[in-house]
């Protein structure tokens, strides 16, 4: 369970950084810490992380989950399961 509560109405804190980059925190291998950034900004409170299987059908498998949490005045992503490097457009520190 994350230490940041998620309100029922996500739009109550739908505040993404104006630079277009959102911080990504890892909660999988250690205590929550900043590992990089992503341009992913959307109106969802959670995101499943998928990885392509490489078959000709274009299928994928779910390999993790990220949740939105306030990081100061703006939203960020906390990866609760899986590999944070699988987030779309991930840029590592």
C-alpha positions as CSV (number, residue, x, y, z in Angstrom):
1,X,0.0,0.0,0.0
2,X,1.3,3.5,-0.9
3,X,1.8,6.1,1.8
4,X,0.0,8.7,-0.4
5,X,-3.9,8.5,-0.4
6,X,-5.8,8.5,-3.6
7,X,-9.0,10.5,-3.6
8,X,-12.1,9.1,-5.2
9,X,-12.2,12.0,-7.6
10,X,-8.8,12.0,-9.4
11,X,-9.4,15.4,-11.0
12,X,-9.2,16.9,-7.5
13,X,-5.4,16.8,-7.9
14,X,-4.8,16.4,-11.6
15,X,-1.8,18.7,-11.6
16,X,1.1,17.8,-13.9
17,X,4.4,19.7,-14.1
18,X,4.2,22.3,-17.0
19,X,7.6,21.1,-18.3
20,X,5.9,18.0,-19.6
21,X,8.1,15.7,-17.5
22,X,6.8,13.8,-14.5
23,X,9.0,12.3,-11.8
24,X,9.1,8.5,-11.5
25,X,9.7,6.9,-8.1
26,X,10.6,3.2,-7.4
27,X,8.7,1.4,-4.7
28,X,9.7,-2.1,-5.8
29,X,13.3,-2.6,-4.5
30,X,13.5,-0.1,-1.8
31,X,11.8,2.8,-0.1
32,X,10.3,5.2,-2.5
33,X,13.1,7.2,-4.3
34,X,13.4,9.2,-7.5
35,X,14.8,7.1,-10.4
36,X,13.9,9.2,-13.4
37,X,11.3,11.0,-15.4
38,X,8.6,10.3,-18.0
39,X,6.6,12.5,-20.4
40,X,3.5,10.4,-19.5
41,X,0.8,12.6,-18.1
42,X,-2.8,11.4,-18.1
43,X,-6.0,11.5,-16.2
44,X,-5.7,8.1,-14.7
45,X,-4.8,7.2,-11.1
46,X,-3.0,4.0,-12.1
47,X,-1.3,2.5,-15.1
48,X,-0.5,-1.1,-16.0
49,X,2.9,-1.5,-17.5
50,X,3.0,-3.9,-20.5
51,X,5.8,-5.5,-22.5
52,X,5.5,-6.7,-26.1
53,X,5.9,-10.4,-26.5
54,X,7.4,-10.1,-30.0
55,X,4.8,-12.2,-31.8
56,X,3.2,-11.2,-35.0
57,X,-0.1,-10.4,-33.4
58,X,1.3,-7.5,-31.4
59,X,0.3,-9.0,-28.1
60,X,1.8,-8.0,-24.8
61,X,2.0,-9.2,-21.2
62,X,1.4,-7.1,-18.1
63,X,4.7,-6.7,-16.2
64,X,3.9,-4.1,-13.5
65,X,1.8,-1.2,-12.2
66,X,2.4,2.4,-11.5
67,X,0.2,4.8,-9.5
68,X,-0.1,8.6,-9.5
69,X,1.0,10.4,-6.3
70,X,1.6,14.0,-5.5
71,X,5.3,14.8,-5.5
72,X,5.4,18.2,-4.0
73,X,3.0,20.5,-5.9
74,X,2.8,18.2,-8.9
75,X,1.9,14.6,-9.8
76,X,4.5,11.9,-10.2
77,X,4.4,8.2,-10.9
78,X,5.2,5.5,-8.2
79,X,6.0,2.1,-9.6
80,X,4.6,-0.3,-7.1
81,X,5.3,-3.6,-9.1
82,X,7.5,-4.3,-12.0
83,X,10.3,-2.4,-13.7
84,X,10.1,1.4,-13.9
85,X,12.3,1.3,-17.0
86,X,9.2,-0.1,-18.9
87,X,7.2,3.1,-18.4
88,X,6.6,4.9,-21.8
89,X,9.4,7.4,-22.6
90,X,11.3,6.7,-19.4
91,X,14.5,8.7,-18.9
92,X,16.8,7.5,-16.1
93,X,18.7,9.8,-13.8
